[in-house]
Amino acid sequence: MIAKITSAAVIGLDAQLVYVEVHFSKGKSKFFIVGMPDKACSESKERVSAIIRNLLGRRIPAGTITVNLAPADILKTGPVYDLPISIGILSVLGEIRFDQNKKMFFGELGLDGRTKHADAVLAISDLARRKGVSELYIPESDVSEAGLIPGTEILPVRALSDLVAHLNRTEKIKPFKQVKHTNQSSISEFDQDDIAYIKGQKQAKRAMEIAASGSHNLLMCGSPGSGKTMLAKSLPGILPTLTFEEGLEVTRIYSVAGLLNNNHSLLKYRPFRKPHHTISHIALTGGGSIPRPGEISLSHRGVLFLDEFTEFSSKSIESLRQPLEDGVITISRAKGTLTFPAKFMLIAAMNPCRCGWYGDDSRECSCSPLEITRYNKKISGPILDRIDISLKVQRVEFNELNSNMNTETSSCVQARVQKAKEIQNKRFTNTHITSNSEMSQKDIELNVILDYTSKVILKKAVIKLNMSARSYFRTMKVARTIADLEQSEAVKSSHVAEALSYRIADAT
């Protein structure tokens, strides 16, 4: 007799059907798992044998158990096949009888038969919905995550014994009741500095507001202690809330990466990732023997803050080209390629030179002109071309530091940002675009209509700054966002002029 149990494998961010085929024949006791299992998966035979012996209260009948994980050309990783393998063995032994059609099983078991937390359950649930699975059996701890995807009955499994009783119809597992999720955001999950505590820096704060509103990439250049890092850390407090669809995208990535907090089924805040400049290339971009999302993908729909930008390796900096342009990162492997989403807002901070004091009135720079040139060349033209907003962060004067003047709080700024984002959501309804920074050239032509004065200003800037076509269109995107912040349908010459003021990368 052969049992065929439906399960799944996660490849990248997507899941693929895996059929756990179990055969039992009388004879000498042997246990084989075939179908390209990794070591953790192969060790399932020891775990499952012990679990079933404890469940039955006796030894498994003498014979050969062969488990085939099909298709055999994809790697099966981890202990998540414990549950389907156990069900398959119990089926061929005649301990349980049930209709195996349209039922999917996924999860790890402890030696006591209890289920354990599994990663990537959201991807599994989505696969079950797409394939018409009527019942999905997963660990009890993961049902709230799986329940984010409607259309499939989710049954929480506490232990193998409960599942056996349910399938034999002696007891019943109650299906998980899906709850309706709201779009209300919570930003208390991580450290953030209120923008009101930042003294001075009026232009920088304005640039941060524009960047947050349209998800624009921003580069800050300034001497040590000028406030670049503090400005960046205040950004989470002014970011627009995640929509439900965006929250699902982010949750799926964190689920696959094994970073999802068990207390929160749906991530409701935008990611803010700040890797150290010593990070490895793979940790930044993603990959590994079992490909996992890197910091670039973990920043999807949020912020990737790279402090000391020029201290990152050239390889890491150049790897930003594709995601900044296309919103995805492609990882090439020996057996194919994987593509992870990477629509993030880059916030980069750097010093003007190696010693950090070039252009600062309070301290003399010790770098030679050649050293300054070499230092700034660490950031290539193609990377600078992909920066929407670049500005010099000046040291705050004593009078501003000592001022008791009240400034706007993060909540006030966030309210304006949210209104601008809602305008964009309405503009891009029924499209794949979620913010102004994602507009294509065609979208710009439709949504950024310039008057004669604006065209003249832009033409002069293109000639004077020798702007590339990419810089030209990125300037128009920023102008559109500035207009949205002012709730102006038309993009005016003042909006274009302000957008051009943030192009110091072209002027240097």
N, C-alpha and C positions, 0 to 999 in steps of 0.2 A: 504494500500500500504506500502511496505517496501523498503527502500533505503539501499544499501550496498556499503559503501565507503571504499576504501582501505587506510590504514594508517600504522603506525609502532610504535613499542615500542623498546627502547634501554635497553638491559640487559648486563651489563658489557661494553665491547667494541663492541658488536655485536647488530644488529637490528633484530627484528622479526616482521613478518606481523601481523597487527591488523586490524580486519574488524569492522568498525563502522556501526552497523545496526540500522536504525531509523524507528520507527513505529508511525503512527499518527492515532488516532481514535477520532471521535467527542464525545463531552460530556463536563464534568467539566474540567476546565483547570488544568492540572497537568504536571509535568516534572520529569522524573526519569532517572538517569544514573546508569546502573548496569554493572557488569563485572570486579569487583575488582578495582575501581578507588580510588586513594588517595584523600586527602582533596582538593588539588589544582585542581585536575581533576574534582571532584564533583562540585566545584564552577563554573565550565564552564557553567552550566545551567543558572545562573544569568547573566553572561557576554553575552552568546549567545542570550538569550531572548531579552536583551536590544539592542544588535547589530542588530538583525533582525527587531525589531520594528522600529529602526532608518532607516534601509535600505528600508523597505516597506512603511514607513510613516504611518503605522497603526498598530493596535494590531494584534498579532498572533491569528488566529481563535481559538475559544474555543475548547478544546479537550485535550486528554492525549498524551503527547510525551514520548515515551520510547526509550532510547538509550542504546544499548547493545554493550559493547566493548569485542569482541571475539578474541582469546580464553579467557575464564573467569578465568583461573587458573594462570594467570600471572598479577602482579601488574602494573597498568597503572599510571604513575606518571607525574605530571606537567600539565600545561595548553596548551600543544601542540596539543590537540585534538579539540581546538576551531574551527579551519578551517574545518576539515572533518565533525564535528558535524553540523556546520552551513550549509555546502553544503548538508548534508543528510536531514536536516529539510526543507530546501528550495526545495529539490527534492520531498519530500512527500507532500508538500503543493502545488506543481505544478508550482512553480515560476521559476524553471529551468528544462530543459530537455536535457540530454546529455548521451552519451554512457559511462557507468561507468567502463567498462572493461579496464584494463591496464593503469589506471590513479591512481596516489597516491597523497594524500594530507597530509600536515604536517605543523603545525605552530600555534602560539598563536596570538590572536587578542586583540587589545585594544577596549575600548567602542566606539571609533570613527570608528571601522571597519578596521583600519590599522594593518598590520602584525608587529610582533615584532621578534627580534633575537631569534633563537633557538639553543640550544647546540646539538652536536652529529649529525649534518647534513651530515657529511662525511660518517658515518656509515649508515645513511638512504639512501644516494645516492648509496652506494655499494650494499645494499639490493635490491634497485630498479633494478639495473643492473642484479643482479643474478636471480631475479624473472621475468625478461622479461617485466618490466614496461616500457611503451613507453613514458609516460608523467609524470614528477614529479613536483608538484606544492608546492613551498616552499616560505618562506619570502624573499622579495627582497634583504635584507641585507646579505643573506647567499648563494647566487647563486655562487659566486666565489669559495667558499669552496666545494659546491656540484659538481661543474664543474670539480673538480680534477679527478673524476671518469668518464671515457668516456662510451658511450653506451646508455645513457638515455637522452631524451630531457628535459632540465631543464627550467621550466617556472617561472620567478620571479613574485610573487604576491605582489603588493603594498598595496592593500586594498581589502576587500571582494567584494565591488561593482565592481571593475575591473574584478575580477574572474567571477562574475555572468554574466557580459556583455560578457566576453570571451566564457563562456560555452553556453550562449544563441546565440552566433555568431553575436552579434550586434557590438562588438569591438574585437580586437585581441591583445593578449599578445605576444610580440616578444620573441622567445626562446633565452636563454642565449647562446652566442657564446663562446665555450670553447677555451682557449688560450694554446699554447704550453709552458710548463714550462722548464726552464733550471736548471742545477745542480749548478749554481754559488751560492756560500755561502756568507752569510752576518753575521759577528760577531759583528757588531756595536750595536746590540740590547741590550747588557748587558755590565756591567763593566768588564774590564780585565786589567791586568798589563802586560806590555811588558816585556818579559823575559830578555831583555837587561838591564833593570834597576836593576836587582838582582845582587848584588856584590858577587863575589866568587861562591861557591856552584857548582863547576864544575861537581862533581859526581852526585849531586842531579838533576841538569839540564839534564844530560845525561839520568838518570833514567826516568825523565818526558818525554823525547823524545821517549824513548823505549816504555813506557807505552801508550803514545798517538798513536804510530804507530800500535801497536798490540792490543789495548784495554785491557791492562793488569791491574789487580788490584795492587795498590801500598800502602804501609804503611810507613809513615815517623815517626821516633821517634827522639826527640831532646828537649833540654831545651827551656824554654820560650824565645822568641826573636831571635831564631836561623834562622827563615825565612821559616818555614813550611807553614804557611798560605799564605804568599806572593808567594811561589812557586806554590801552588795549584791554586791561583787566576790567575796565568799566563798561566795555562793550556788551557783555551778556545782559546787563540790566536795561539796555535800550533796544534790544533785538525784537522784531515782531514775533508774535506767537506762531507756533507751528499749526498748520491745518491738520485735520485728521489724516489726510492722505500723506502729507509730509511726515507726520509722526509714525505712520506705518512703515514708510521707507527707512527711516532712521532706526526704528525698533528692530526691523529685519536684519540690518547690518550688525547691530550690537548683539542680537541673538546669535547669529552665526559666529561672531567673534568671541562669544562666551562672556560678554561684559554686561549682560542685561541683569539689572537688579531684580531679584525675585519679588520684591515688594511692589514693583511697578510693572504692570503688563505693557502699558503703552508709554513710551517716552514723550513727555509733553513740553520739553524745553529744547532749545537748539544747542547742539554740541559746541563746546568750546575746548579745543585741543591745543596744548602748548608743549610740543616735544622739545627736548633739549637738543642743542646743536650737535651733540655727539651721537645722535640717533643713527642706527644703521640704515642703509638704503632700503633693505627689505622691510624693516619696521615702519619706515615712512610710507613706502609705496604699497606694501602688501606682498604676499607670497609665502614661501616656505615649502617644506616637503608636503604638508597638507595646507594648501593656499588659504590664507586668512586675510581679511581686510587690514590695511595698514592705517596709519594716522590720517593719510589723505582721505580715505573712504570713511573713517570714523568721524571726520569733520563734515560729512555730507549734510547739506541743508543747514550748516552752522558755520563756525569760524575755525580756521587753522591759523594759529598765531605762531609765527616764527621769529622769536627774539634773537638778536645777534645774527641777523640774516646772512651776513657775509662769512660767518664762521661755519655754516653748514658746508658740507662737501659740494664741490661743483656738480658731481653726479646727482646728488639729492636735489640741488637747486634746479638743474636742467630737467629733472623728472617731473617738475611741475608744469612743463609746457603743455602736454596733452590734457590733463585735467582742467587747467585754466582756460583752455580753448574749447574743449569738447564736453567737459563735465563728467568724464569717465577716465578710468585708469586701466590700461590693458596689461595683463601680466602674462608673459610667454613662458610656457612650460614645455618639457620634452614631448608630452602627449597632447599638446594643444595650447590654446590661450583661454584666459578667463578675463572677463571685464567686470570691474566693480564700479558702482556709481561714485562720483566725486564732484558734486556740485557744491563747492564750499566757497566761502569768502576768505581770501587770503589777507591777513594783516601781518605785514613784515616790518620789523624795526631794525635799524642799523646805525652805526656811528659813521661820521663823514670820512674818517680815515682810521688807520690802525691805532694811533694813540687816542683818538676820539675828540681832539680839540681843534681840528681845522675849522676855521670860520667862527670860533668862539672868542668873544672879546675878553673874557675873564682869564684865559690861560693860553699860552703860546703853544702852537702845534710843533711837534718835534719831527714830523715826517717830511721827507724830501718830496718835491713835485712828482718824481718818478714813483715813489712809494704810494702816494695818494692816487695816482693814475692806476697803478697796478691793483691797489686795494678795491677801487670802484669797478674795475673790469671783472671782478669776480661775479658780478651780476651782468649777464649777457644782454645784448639788445633785445632779442626775442622775449626774454623774461620781462624786461622793463616795458616792452610794448604791450604786455598783457596786464599791466597795472593801470587801473582806471583813475586812481587818485594818488598823487604823491605830493608830499609837503615836507618842509623843513620845520622841525619842532624847536623853537627857540627857548633858551633858558628863561625862567620866570623871574621878573624883576622883584626886588625886595618889597616895593610898595604893594605889589599884587599879592605876594606871599603873606604880608602883614594885614591885608585887607579883611574886614569882617563883612563885606558885602555879600548878601545872599545870592546864590546862583541856582539855576534850575536843577531839580532833582532828576534822577534817572527815570522815575515814573512819568514826569512831565514830558521829557524828551521821547520816551517810549510811546506815549499817547500820539504824538505827531507822526512818529515812525509807523505806528500801526495804521493810522489813517492813510498814509501814503501807500502802505502795503495793500490795504483793502482796495484802493484805486487800481493797483496793478492786478490784483486777483480778478477784479471785474473786467479789466481790459483784456486779460488773457484767458477768459473763460473758454472752456472747450479746446484749449491748446495744451501743448506739452511745456509751455513756458510758465514760470511762477514769479519771475522778477525781471526788472528792466535789464539787468546785466546779461540775461540769457537771450536777448533779442538778436535775431539774425539781421542781415542787411535789408532783407525784404520787410521785416517787422519794423525796422527803423524808418524806412520810407513811408510806412503806413501810419506810424505813431509819433514821429518827430517831424512836424511840418514847420520849417523855418521861414520867418519873414525876411524881407530884403536886408534889413540891418544886421540880422543874425548871420546871414550868409556872408556878408562883407567882413564881419568880425572873424568868422571862422576861416575865411579864405586868407586873410592877412596872417592869422596864426599859423596856418598850415605852411605858408611860405617862410615866415620868420623862424618858426621852430623846426622846420623841415620834418613835419609830422608824417608818419607812415599812414597807410590806409587804415590799418588796425587802430592806431591811436585816434585817428579822425572819427571813426565810428564809435569808439569807446567814449570819446568826449561827448558825442551826441546822446549816448545812453545816460551819462551822468547828468546832462542838461535836462533830460526827460524826468529823471528822479527829482531834481531840484524843483522842477515845475510841479510834480506830484506833491512834494512837501508843502508847497504853497497852494495846493489844490487848484492849480491852474491847468485848464485843458490845453491852452496854447503854450508852446515853448518860446519864451521871449528872449530878447537880446541879452537881458540881465542874467538869465539862466545860463546862456551860452558863455557869457563872459566869466561867470563864476566857475563854470566847469573847466574853462581854459586856465584859470588861475591855479588849478591843481595838477598842472602838467609840467612840473619842474623837471621831471625825468627827460622831457624833450628839450628843455632849455639848457641842460647841463651836458 
